Amino acid sequence: MSIFRLKPDPVVGIDIGSTAVKLLELSQVGEKFQVESYAMEPLPENSIEDKDINEIEAVAAAISSVVKRAKPRSQYAAVAVAGRNVITKIITMNDGLSDNEIQEQIEADPASYIGQDIEDIEFDFQMIGPNDKEQDRVDYLLAACRIETRELRTNVIELGGLKEKVVDIEKYALENAFMMVAETDPDIDETDTIALVEIGATTTSVSVLGDQKIVYTNEQIFGSKQLIERVQSHYEFSYEEADKAIRNGGLVSDENPLPDYETEILDPFKEETVDQINLMIKHYNAHSSYGKLSQILIAGGCAPIPGLVEDINAKMGGHITIVNPFSSMSYAPRVSQKALMRDAPALMIACGLALRTFDKY
């Protein structure tokens, strides 16, 4: 399993989320990236549970749909694993060891490095750099996941019409896109300490970039799926009907708004979201030595909810904006810039995966 090691073929990023599949294809024109194609497809309820694929056929059908609509030039995909079956940790090894020697050490004592037997586990590692305390030792990032987890991703990718080329870790794909944004956004200085808050379907995460590296991460159970469930319950909708109504801004149709949607459903959800983000930033301030944040970027499908960023700013103050990983990129003629700008905050993981095409990432 090549979790980190880059393959020479261009890849499309396929983000298999809890509520939707997203495809993104990037190229490089001169020194700039270009969006070649993208598409999103909602998933039926319970297709993904706790980051695990429950309904292979439903997920494969969604992948097939985004492939048909986007028509990417590459047939290879970068996909991410996440959840309870994925382990990441920092390990320390003697300096000068070859990759084979490191692998042999891990396989000889998997309990010490991975915490379990490796019979059903695949792992990979990447050098970070010299250990801060022992000059003759080197730190490595170790990633491991169950073989079944990776094989499920491979199967649905192939059933959807693509070939798996890279398997990444979801949080590192998100961080790849975050670091790209920090490098290319003219409003971000390399000395800034900035946070990315990603409001996912089931979890909300905070990643903080300081000294041009990720220095802090935190994740809590809270996400947009709660909004879908509340609309389902309140209006007696199916999961698909609730998801569609939310995507349409509380409209069942152009002339049929949901009664009391903003006051009874959306405003309370926004308030909870603001409180959750505020608590997570307070936790960072209390437990990190990197000091005050220069700005906070908001990502995820909930980021464009009208008034959310303004509410966060009113509660916390500071420089708070919706993230746009494509602000410094050009677009192929067939890409709808309007649609892409609407969906941009939800495409951070797909962007991080698509960036695996390029050596820098």
N, C-alpha and C positions, 0 to 999 in steps of 0.2 A: 504494500500500500504506500503510495507516494503522497503523504499528507503535505509535505512541504516542498519536495523537490520538483522543480519546474520541468515541464516537457517542452520540446521545441515547437510543436504544432500549436497554432492559435486555438483558443478555446472560447466557448460562450459560457457565461456564468449562469447557472441554474440554481436559483434559491427556492428550495422546497420548504415553504413556510407552513405555519399551522392553519392558515386560512386561504392561501393562494400560492400558485407557482409563478415565479418571475424569471424571465429570460432577458439577458443583456449581452450584446456583442459590441466590443470596442476594437478600434484599430488605432494606428498611430500615423499621423500626418505631420511630417517634420518633427518638431518637438512637442506637439500637442496631441492629445487623445481625441478621437472622434467616435461618436455614437453611431454605429452602423445599423443596429436594429434592436428593438426591445418589444416585449409583450408581457401581459399579465393575465392570469386565468384563475378565478375563484375555485376553491376546492369544496366539495360537499362536506357536510358536518361529519366530524370524527374521522376524516381521512387520515389526519395526523393527530396523534395523542402523545403528549409528553415527548415531543420531537421524534417519535417513532412512527413509521409508516404502518397504518392499519389496513388501508384499502389500496392494494397495489394497482388494481385496474383503474381506479378513479384518479390516482396520482399520475399514472402513465398517460391516461387520456388528457389530463390537463397539460402535461409536458408536450404531448403530440399537438395539442391545440396551439400552444405558444410557438412551437416550431413552425407550424403551418402558416401562422399569421406573420411571424417575424421573418421567416425565410433566411436564417443566418447562413453566411458563406461557409462557416466551419461546421463540421459534423462532430467535433469533439467538445466535451463538456467538462467544466469544473464544477463540482458539487460539494456541499459541506455536510458534515455530520455534527451532531450536538446532542445534549441530553445526558441521561444517567449512564449510558453505555460508552461515554467518551471520557477519557482521563487525560489531563494535561498537568505537568509539573516540571519544576526545575531540578535537574540532577547535576551532580558535580563529579567529574572524572579527572584522572591524571592527565597532564598535558602530554601531547605527542602520540596519543593513541590513534590508530586508524579506525575508519568506520566499522570494519569487520571486528576489530578488537572490542570496540564499544558494544556492538551488537552481541558478541559472545558473552561479555560481562553481564549484560541485562538478562540474557537467556539463562545464564548460569544461576542467577539469583533474582528471579522475577518478583518475589515477594518484597524485596527491599526497594526495588525501583518502581514497580507497577502496583504492588499491593495485592496481587493475586497471581494465580497460575496463568501461563500464556497459551494454554492449549487452544482456547477459542478466541485469542486476542491477536491483533496485528498492531505493530507499533512502528514509529519512525522518530527521528530526532534531528535537531538542528543546533549548531553551535551558536551560543550567544556571545561568549567572550570570556576573558580571564575572570576567575573568582575574585571577589573584592577582598577576601580575608586570607586566601592561600595562593601565593603567586605561582606555585607549580601545579595548580588545579584549574580546570576550565568548566564553565557552566554550559549545560545543554538544555534545550527545551525538548522534553519528551512528550509525545502524544501517542495515545493508544485507544483503540476502540474494538468492540466485539466484531468478529468476522461477519456475523449475521447482519449487523447494522450496515456495514460497508456493502455487503452483497445485495441487500435490499435496494440501496441507492443505485448500484450498478444495474440491477434488473429493471427498475422503473425508467432509468435513463435510456436503456436499450429498447424497451417496449415503446418509449416515447419517440424513438427515431434518431437518437444520438448515441455516441460512444463515450463512455467515461474515460477521461484522461487524467484528471487531477482530483484527489479527495482532500479537502481542506477541513479545518475546524471552524465552525460558524463564527465564533467570537474573534478569531484571527482574520477571517475574511472581512468582518465589520471593521476591525482595526486597520486593515490595509487601506480600505476606502477612506477612513478617518485621516490617516497619515497623508494620503494623496491630497485630500481637501486642504489640510494644513499647509502643505507644500505649495499648492497652486492658488490659494485664495489670497489676493493682494491685501486684504484687510487683516490677515493673520501674520504676525511677526514670529520669527523662529524662536524668540525668547518668551513668547506668550505661553501661559498655562491655560489650556482650554479643555472643556468637557464636552463629550458627545453623549446625549441622553437618547437612547433608542427605545421607543415605546412599541414593543412587539405585540403579537397576538396574545401571548400568555405571560410574557415576562417583560420587565422594564430594566434596562441595564445602563450603567454609567461607566464610561471609559475616560480617563484623564490623560492628556498628552502634556508632558513637561520635559524640557531638555531634549525635544525631538524623539521621545520614546514614550511608550505607555507606562505610566507610573502608578496607576491605581485603577482597579475595576471593582464593580459591585453589581449584583443582580437581585431583583426582588420579583416575587410572583404578583404580577399585575399587568393587565394588557387590554388590548382592544376587543378581545373575545368577550370580555365582560359586558361591553357595550352591546354587542350582538345579542347576547343572552338576555339582556334586559329588554331590548326591543322585541325579541321573541316572546317573552313572558307577558309584557305589557299589552301588546297588540295581537297576541295569539297568532303570530306569524310562524312559518317554517324558518329554519336556519337560513336557507337561501333567500327567502323574502326579506328577512331582517337585514342580512348582509347587503342586499341590493338597495334597500331603503336608506341605509347609512351612507353607502357610496354615493347615493343621489342627494345627499344633504337633507334627509328627512322627508323626501318626496316619494310617494308610491308611484306617481306619474307626474308629468309636468304641471298638471292642474289639480293635484290631489295630495296636499301635504298631510303628514301624520298629525293628528290633533295632540296638542300639548307635548310634542316631541322635545322642543327646546327646554321648556320649564320642568317637565317631569323626568326626562331621560338624559338629554345632552348636558344641561347645566350641572346636575349632580355629578355626572361622570367627569366633566372637566374639573370640577372642584376636587374630586378625589385624585385625579391625575396630577394636578398642581401640588396637592399636599404630599403625594408620594415622591414627586421629584424634589420638593423642598426638603423632605426628610433625608433623601439619599445624598443631596448636596451638603446638608448639615453633617451627615456622617463622614463625608470626605473631609470637610473642614476640621472635624474633630480628630481625625485619625491620620491625616497626611501632613508631611513636612514641606510640601511643595507650595503651600501658601495660597493666596487668593486667586480665584479663577479670573482670567482676562475676559472670557466669554463662554457662553453655553450654546451649543448647537443641538437642535431638537430634530430627531429622525423618527422614522416609522410611519405607518399608515395613518396614525392619529394626528401627526404633526400639523397638517393643513386645516384641522378643524377650526372654523372661524372663531377668533377670540382667544384660542388656547395660549398662544405665545404671549399675547397681551396680559392674560391672567397670570401666567408664570412670572412675567416681568413685574406686575403689580405686587405679587407676593414676595418676590425675592430681590428684585432690582438687578441692575447690571446689564450687560450686553447679551441679549438672548435673541437668537434668530433660528429660522428653519434651515436645516442643512440642504445644500444643493451640490451633489458631487459632480454635476455636469456644467457648473458655472464657467469653467475655463475651457470647456471642450467645444468642438465644432460638431455639426450634425450632418449625417447623410441626407440627401434630398427626400428619401422616403420616410424619414422619421418626423412625426408630428411634434414640433417643439412645444406646442401648447399642452398636449397630452403628457409629454415627458416631464415638463415642469410641474404639472399636477402630481405626477406619480414619483418624482425624484426622491422625496424623503423616505419612501418605502423601498427604494432600490439600492440602499447602501450595501447590503450583503451581496446582492447580485453583482454590484460594481466591484466589490472586493474580490469576488471570484473571477470576474472577467479580466481583472488586472493581472491574473496569473499568467496571461499571455506574455507579459513583458518582464524582462530580466530584473528590473528594479523592484518588482513586487513579487 
